[in-house]
Amino acid sequence: MLLDIQDPNITFEEGCLYDDKVKGKSCCYVEGKLPHTLTTCAFCGIKNET
């Protein structure tokens, strides 16, 4: 488990890890998807007001 992300709503596809440079510094990115907009956070209960 790379980041210990346990939210079942976030999915990761093949090739979701990639490296790039930002302002001359190397960065490692992990790209995930949240397929729907949640009304509240399942873990902390904060409401999504967007």
N, C-alpha and C positions, 0 to 999 in steps of 0.2 A: 504494500500500500504506500504509494508515493507521498501523498499529502494528508492521509488519514481523513479524507473527505467522506463522511458517512451519510450525507443527504441522499436519499433514494431518488430524489427528483432531478439530480444532476447526472448527466450521462457523458461518457468519454468515448470517442471513436478511435479507431486505428489511426495512428499518425498524429495524435493530439499533442505530442511533445515536440517542440522545435526550438532551435537556438537562433538568436538574432543579435544585433548590436543596436544599442540606444545611446546616443551621445557618446559614441566611442567605447562603450562598456558592453561586454558580453552578457547576455541575459538568456535564461531558459524559461520558456513559456509552456503552460499547460492550458489547452483550450477545451472547455467543457460547454455543454448546452443545458439550459433550463427550458424544457419544451413548453411550459405554460407559465402564466403570471400567477403567483400565489397571492392570496389576500393577506395572509399573515405568515410570519416565520414559524415553522413547526417547532423550532428549538427555543426561541426567546420570546415569541408571541408579539413581536413588533409588527404593526400594521403597515402594509404596502399602500401608500397613498398616491401612487402614480397612475 
